[in-house]
Amino acid sequence: MAEHEQTKLCLEEWAGEKKLVTAKFYFWSASSHHSQKSQRGLLRTILYQILRQCPELIQMAYHDQWIAMTSDGKVLKDSRDELLTVPALLNTLRKISTSTASDTKFCFFLDGLDEYDGRSADIIELIDILKSFPNVKTCVSSRPWNEFEDRFGNDSPWKLYMHDLTRDDIRLYVEDTLGKNSRFRQLQKEDRQCPNFVSNIVRDADGVFLWVFLVIRSLLDGLTNSDRIKGLQERVNETPKDLKDYFKSILFSTENRYRTQTARIFKVAINTKEELPLMAYWVIDQENPKYIFQCPAETPTEEILDSRLENMKRRLKVLSKGLLEASNVVPDSVDDRLFLFKIDFLHRTVKDYLQTPDAQSMLQSWSDDTFNFDWEICNAIGAVAKMAPRESFTPRKPI
């Protein structure tokens, strides 16, 4: 919403001849950085974005520090720490808002209030403070928790429910996807008792596109297996409405023989700092922590790489139950085959679930005691690097 063209037009109309400054922050409870789920992280991010857009305000916002910096070139560490407390950050934002009230308007977009790491009442109080500043608008979003409904919902004319806005798009997606399946069309013709899958899915989705995608994927699997109408209906009914319950049911359906490998790849996917290439997962799947030392420093043929990539794609589908996906690209070179197919979670909520204590406990119970994800990531990246053509690492001569 913050980047939508219509949003920008409406805000520019509201700002009139005054300068418009926008800032955004997204709470994320699964982040390893406390700043992404705290009040201080929110205020620092907003303040940083404001000063990036309006650097002329720095001298006013931090007048004493500006004088110190320009006179002796340094600011005491204790002073910096004091400036980063929640009260100090709020005071700086208030000072900016008040001093620019005659020529600037601000709009803050705050997403995921339900992922704030603290009491809901505290983040609600903070938003109320931000709203009280001169020339400030706030746009906040959250799951429909009672606390947020009571404060921002109920009969407010400014409240929007996503499921009211996405219903038509969901209907089009379901109609288009199922309508293209010849088996589904044939079933509809043959069985007069065929339920209205489209209406039922749209009704049960509550605006959650991911849930719809997962239901449709299950239905398509059933159609591939020539399921009857009864079987298809059972697939819809068996898909939990709560995504955490869905992910849990998916993982527990993993066959015992695969659970150790499943735990290995999920531990790597959760803990890697950046998305790893598919070939790195191929190395990890060899279950050889010394592979980097034993594999030859030579480039496999494209035929061999294609075979490994195809096999690992199939393995990922089995081991992750579709919760990990490879990027859909067409490789043009060996380098592309080695590095271009990035692996990521089907959706951010998958990673969120896998970082919960219950999921972590389950993965740990499936893991072998000798597995160390830090080493496995290093082992995989190093082995893939040894497969790369030498020219991939040859420094280019300056022009």
N, C-alpha and C positions, 0 to 999 in steps of 0.2 A: 504493500500500500504506500509506503514512504516514497517509492520510486515511480509510482504510477503518474502518468501525464495529467490525468484529471485531478489528482491530489495537488500537484504542483500549481495547476491553474487556479484551483479554489483558494489555495494559500496565498498566491500572488494577488488575487482579488481582495482577500482579507487584509493583506499588508498594505495595499494601495501604493502610495508613493514612498512608503518606508522600506528599508532594507529587510529582506526576509532571510532568516538564518534557521536552518533545520539541523537537528541532531537525532541520532537513533542509537538504541541499545537493546540487545537481545539477551535476556537471562538464559543460561544453559546449565542446568543442574548437573549434567554429566561431565562438564568440563573439569580438567585437572587444575585449572587456574581459578583461585578463589575470586579473582576480580570479575569473572564472568557470571557470578551468582551473588554478588554482594552489593550493598548500598554504596560503598566507597567506589567499587568498580563502575557502577552506573554513573555516579557523579563525576568521576575522573574522565570517563569516556565522553560524556556530554560536554564538559568543560573543554577538553582537548579539541573536540570537533568545532566548538564555537570559536576558539582562539585560532584554529587553523584557517577558518573562514574570515576571521576579523583580527588579524595580528596587531592592528592598531590599538586593540583593547588590552593587550598584555600589560602595557605600562600602567594603565589605570587599575586593572584587576589585581596586580601585584606591585603596587607603588613602592613600598618599602624595600622589597626584594630587588626591584629594578634599580633603585638608587644604590643599593649595596653592590649589585653586579657591575654597575657603570663606574662606581668609585674605586672599589678594590678588586673587582673581578671575581668575587666568590660569595656564596651564600652558605652560612653555617648549616651543617647536616641537621642539627636539632630544629632549625627553622624550617627546613624542607619537610621534615617529618610532621611538624605541627600543621603545615599547610595542607597535608593530605588526610587529615581527620575529616569525618563526615560533617561536623559543625563548621569547620573552616571551609570546606568545599561548598557547602550550602551558602555560607556567607559570601563567598566569592561570586557565586552565581547570582545571588540577590543583588550584589553590588553592580554587576554587569547589567542585569535587567533594569534596575532603577536608573542608572546613569545613562542608559541608551533608550529610555522609554519614549523620547521624542522623535527618534529616527530609525528604530529597529524593532522588529517583531520576531519572536522565537516560536518554533513548534518542535516539540519533543515526541518521538515515536518510541514507545517502550513495550517490548514484546515479551511474552512468557512470564508474567508476574507469578504464575503458579510454580515456576522453577527457581524462585528466589530462595536463597539458603537462610531462612529465618522465619520469624512469625509474620503471617500475612498482614496483621494489623500494623506492623512496622513499615512495610513497603507501601501500604495504603496511606499511612500518615505522611511518608516522604512525598508521595505523589500529590497529596493535598497541599503540601508546602510549595512544591514546584508550581502548582496551578495558581497559587496566590501571588506569584510574582507578576509585576506589571508586564503587559504585552506578551504573555506566554499562553500557548495552547498545548495541551497534551493529548496524545492518542495512545491508549493502552489496550493491551489484549491479554487474554488469559483463558484457560479452561474455565467452564462455568462453576467454579467453587462458590460455596455459599457466601463467604466473606466478600468476594469480588462482586457477586450478584447484588448483595445488600448495599454495597457502596456505589457501584457504578451501573448496576442493572435496574431491575424492577421496572418502573414506568418511565425511565429516562428516554427522552426522544432522540438521544445521541447514541443509543446502544444498537449494535448490529450483531446478529448471530450468523456465523459463517455458513451453517447448514441451510439457512434461508437463501443465501446468495449463490451457493454452489449446487443446489438441487437440479437445476436445468442442465448444467454442465455434466453432472454425474449421469443423468438420464441419457444424454447424448452419447456419452462414453459407453455405457452399458448396451444401449441399443445398437451402436455401431459395432462393438466388439463381438457380441453374440450374434448379431445379424449377419456377419460375414462368415459365420461357421455353418457349413452346409449340413453337418450332422444335427445341429440345434434346429435349423429351419425344418429339417425333415421330421424331427420329433414333434415339433409344433403342429405340423400337418397331420401326423398320424394319430396323435393323442389329443382328443378334445378336452380331456381333464388336465391338460398341461397348465400348471400355474403361471401366473403373470410374473415371471422372474424379474423383469425390468422394474415394475412398480414395487415389488417386494424389496428388492435390493436398494432402490432409491429411498424407500421409506425407512429401512433399517440402518442406513448408512450414517444418519445424523450429520451429514456434511463431511465425513471423514473419507477423503479420496483413497488413502492408503488401504483402509478396510475394504473398499469397493474393489481396488486392484487385486487384493489378496483373494477375495471371493471369486472374482472373475477368473483368476489364474487357476483356482481349484476347479471351477466349472469346466474350463477348457481341458484340464487334465482328465476330468471325468468323461467329457465328450470324446477325447482321444481313446479312452478305454472302453468306449461304447456303453457308458452307464445309461441306465434307463431313467425316466423322469423321476422316479422315486429316489434313485441314488443321487441325482443332481440336487434334489430338494434337501436330502440329508446333508450334502456338502455345505449348502447355505446355512442350514440350521446348526451345524456343528462348528461353524467358524465363530469363535468368541467375539463379542462386541468390544471387549477391552483388549487393546493390542498387546498388553503385557501377558494376558492369559493366552493370546494367540501364539506369541513367540514361545511361551513356555510349552504349550502343547506341541508346537513344531519341533522343538529341541528334544522333547521326551519321546518323540516318534523315531528318533535316530536309532538305528540298529546297534546292538551292543558291540558288534565287531568294529564299528566305525567311531565309537565315542571318544577314544583316545585321540585319534587324528582330528576329530571335530573340535575337541578342547584345544588342541595345539593351534589350529588356524585361527580360532576365535581369540585366543589369548594374544596372538601376534597382531591381529587386526585391531584389537582394542588398544594395544599399547604402542603401536608404531606411531611416530610423530607425523609422518606423511604417508599417503597411500603407496603401498608397495606394488611393483609390477607383478603380473601373473606368473612370470618366470621365477620370481623369488619364492612364490608359494609352491612352485614345482620343486624347487630345491628343498624347502622345508618338508614337503611331503615325502622326500627320500628317507627321512628319519635318520639322517647321518650328520651329527653335529660337527664332524671333521670333513665334511664335503668340500669346503673351501680349500683344504690342504691337499685333497686327493684328486680333485677334478683337474684335467689338463688346462693349461693356459692357451686355449685355442678356440676358434669360433666354429660352432656347429653349423652344418649346412642349413639352408632355409627349410629344406624338407624335414630335417630332424627337429628344428625349432617348431615348425608348424604342427608336427605330430605331438610334441611335448605340450604345446599350448592347447591343442584340442583335447588331449587327454586330461589336462589339469582343469579345463573348463568343465568337463563332465564330472571330474572328481569334486569340484567345488559345489556343483549342484547337489551331489549326494551328501557331502560332508556338512555343508551349511544350510541345506534344505532351501536353497534359493535366497537366503538372507544376506549372502555376499554375491556381488556381481562384478563382472569384468566390463570395462568400458567398451562400447561398441565402435571399434575403429577398423579401418582397412590398412594393414601394414604395407609399406613400400620398400622396406629395407630390413636388414638384420637388426639394426638399432631399434627400429620400430617394434620388431618382434620381441626384443629383450626388454624394452623399457616403456613402450607406449600403452600396453594393456594394463591400466591401473585397476586395482581391486578396491571396491568401497562397499559400504553397507547399503542394503536395499533402501533404507530410510534411516534418518538420524535416530528415530525411536528404537531401532534395533540395538544400536550401540548403547543408548540410554538403559535399555532393559538388561543388556549383558553386563552392565556395570553395577547392577543392584546386588545387594548381599546374597539374595537367594540364587541368582544366576551365577555369581562368582563361586559360591559354595558348590553348585552343581558341576561347574567346569573343573574345579579343583578336584572333586571326587572322581572325575573321569581322567584326569591327567596322570602321566607317569611322573614319578618323583624327580627324575633327572632332567626334566624339561625346563630350560631357562629361556624365556622369550627374548631377553636382551641379546643373548648370544646367538639364538636362532636367526634373529633379524640381521645381525652382523654377518653371520655365516652365509645367509642367503644373498645379501647385497654383494658381498665379496665374491661369491661364486659367480653371480651374474656378470659382475665386472670382468672376471677372468674370461668369460665367454665373448665379451665385446671385441669387435675388430680394433686393432691397435690404433687406427686413425681416429677412432672415437675419442681418444685421449691425447692425441697429438696437438700441441698448442699451435694455433694459427700464427703465421708470420705477420707482423704488422704491415699494413699497406703503406 
